Amino acid sequence: MDTKMVSIGARIKAKRKELGLTQTDIFQQCGITSGALSYIENGTRTPSVLIFYKLSQVLKCDMEWLITGISVDKQNFVFSEKENKLLERFRQLSEREQDEVQELIEFKIYKAEKEKTYTKSSHLAGIDNDSMVG
């Protein structure tokens, strides 16, 4: 477990940049001075528990990840641009529409697994899929 302030500061800075936030954005939302944030990011100052909590909220991550770099919070997983866009659009839907999308995804997964099983069993049985009539 790495709890050195330099590592914590580096995680804060990296997360801030990942979210496209400036130091000004952070210190305004957390109620600290720009100098204090700079010291925190450089690992020369330890934030209070309250500021640490505010940082985790603004940076959309849990305090455990900020301290150790390890998290069970799914917010800290890195998503591709396509996944982020999908999640963003999904959240714009009503709950009923979200349920429909979830059912569609489950159906697609079921269908893909069924096709894998069919392909595997056809291959084992020596059936040439190209010669089958569709």
C-alpha positions as CSV (number, residue, x, y, z in Angstrom):
1,M,0.0,0.0,0.0
2,D,1.5,3.3,-1.1
3,T,0.4,6.1,1.1
4,K,3.3,8.6,0.4
5,M,2.0,12.1,-0.1
6,V,3.9,12.3,-3.4
7,S,1.9,9.4,-4.8
8,I,-1.3,10.7,-3.4
9,G,-0.6,14.1,-5.0
10,A,0.3,12.4,-8.3
11,R,-3.1,10.5,-8.3
12,I,-5.0,13.7,-7.5
13,K,-3.2,15.5,-10.4
14,A,-3.7,12.6,-12.8
15,K,-7.3,12.3,-12.0
16,R,-7.8,16.1,-12.3
17,K,-6.2,16.0,-15.8
18,E,-8.2,12.9,-16.8
19,L,-11.4,14.8,-16.0
20,G,-10.2,17.9,-17.9
21,L,-10.2,20.0,-14.8
22,T,-7.8,22.8,-14.0
23,Q,-6.3,23.6,-10.6
24,T,-8.7,26.6,-10.5
25,D,-11.7,24.3,-11.0
26,I,-10.5,22.1,-8.1
27,F,-9.6,24.8,-5.6
28,Q,-12.8,26.8,-6.2
29,Q,-15.0,23.7,-5.7
30,C,-13.0,22.5,-2.6
31,G,-12.7,25.9,-1.0
32,I,-8.9,25.9,-0.8
33,T,-6.2,28.2,-2.2
34,S,-4.5,27.5,-5.5
35,G,-1.2,27.3,-3.6
36,A,-2.6,24.7,-1.2
37,L,-3.7,22.5,-4.1
38,S,-0.3,22.8,-5.8
39,Y,1.4,21.8,-2.5
40,I,-1.0,18.8,-2.2
41,E,-0.4,17.7,-5.8
42,N,3.4,18.0,-5.3
43,G,3.2,15.9,-2.1
44,T,4.5,18.6,0.2
45,R,1.3,19.2,2.1
46,T,-1.3,16.8,3.6
47,P,-4.9,17.9,3.1
48,S,-7.3,17.8,6.0
49,V,-9.8,15.0,6.1
50,L,-12.6,17.4,5.0
51,I,-10.5,18.7,2.0
52,F,-9.5,15.1,1.2
53,Y,-13.2,14.2,1.1
54,K,-14.1,17.2,-1.0
55,L,-11.3,16.3,-3.4
56,S,-12.7,12.8,-3.8
57,Q,-16.1,14.2,-4.6
58,V,-14.9,16.7,-7.2
59,L,-12.6,14.1,-8.7
60,K,-15.4,11.5,-8.7
61,C,-13.4,8.8,-7.0
62,D,-13.3,7.3,-3.5
63,M,-10.8,8.3,-0.8
64,E,-9.4,4.8,-0.7
65,W,-8.2,5.1,-4.3
66,L,-6.7,8.6,-3.6
67,I,-4.8,7.2,-0.6
68,T,-3.6,3.8,-2.0
69,G,-4.2,3.7,-5.7
70,I,-6.5,0.7,-5.2
71,S,-10.2,0.9,-5.4
72,V,-13.3,-1.2,-5.4
73,D,-15.3,1.7,-6.6
74,K,-16.2,1.2,-10.3
75,Q,-15.9,4.9,-10.9
76,N,-12.1,4.6,-11.1
77,F,-12.0,2.0,-13.8
78,V,-10.8,3.4,-17.1
79,F,-13.5,3.2,-19.8
80,S,-13.0,3.6,-23.5
81,E,-14.5,6.6,-25.2
82,K,-17.2,4.3,-26.7
83,E,-18.1,3.0,-23.2
84,N,-18.2,6.5,-21.7
85,K,-20.5,7.7,-24.5
86,L,-22.7,4.7,-24.1
87,L,-23.0,5.3,-20.3
88,E,-23.6,9.0,-20.8
89,R,-26.5,8.2,-23.3
90,F,-27.8,5.4,-21.2
91,R,-28.2,7.8,-18.2
92,Q,-30.3,10.1,-20.4
93,L,-33.0,7.5,-20.8
94,S,-36.0,6.9,-18.5
95,E,-35.8,3.9,-16.2
96,R,-38.2,2.0,-18.4
97,E,-36.0,2.7,-21.5
98,Q,-32.9,1.7,-19.5
99,D,-34.6,-1.6,-18.6
100,E,-35.3,-2.2,-22.3
101,V,-31.7,-1.5,-23.3
102,Q,-30.5,-3.9,-20.6
103,E,-32.9,-6.6,-21.9
104,L,-31.6,-6.0,-25.4
105,I,-28.0,-6.4,-24.2
106,E,-28.9,-9.6,-22.3
107,F,-30.5,-11.0,-25.4
108,K,-27.5,-10.1,-27.6
109,I,-25.2,-11.8,-25.1
110,Y,-27.4,-14.9,-25.0
111,K,-27.5,-15.0,-28.8
112,A,-23.7,-14.6,-29.1
113,E,-23.1,-17.4,-26.6
114,K,-25.6,-19.6,-28.4
115,E,-23.9,-19.0,-31.7
116,K,-20.5,-19.8,-30.1
117,T,-21.9,-23.1,-28.8
118,Y,-23.4,-23.9,-32.2
119,T,-20.2,-23.1,-34.0
120,K,-18.1,-25.1,-31.6
121,S,-20.5,-28.1,-31.7
122,S,-20.7,-28.0,-35.6
123,H,-16.9,-27.9,-35.7
124,L,-16.6,-30.9,-33.4
125,A,-19.2,-32.8,-35.4
126,G,-17.2,-32.1,-38.6
127,I,-20.0,-29.9,-40.2
128,D,-18.8,-27.3,-42.6
129,N,-20.8,-24.1,-41.8
130,D,-20.2,-22.8,-45.3
131,S,-22.0,-25.7,-46.9
132,M,-25.1,-25.4,-44.7
133,V,-28.2,-24.0,-46.3
134,G,-29.3,-20.8,-44.4
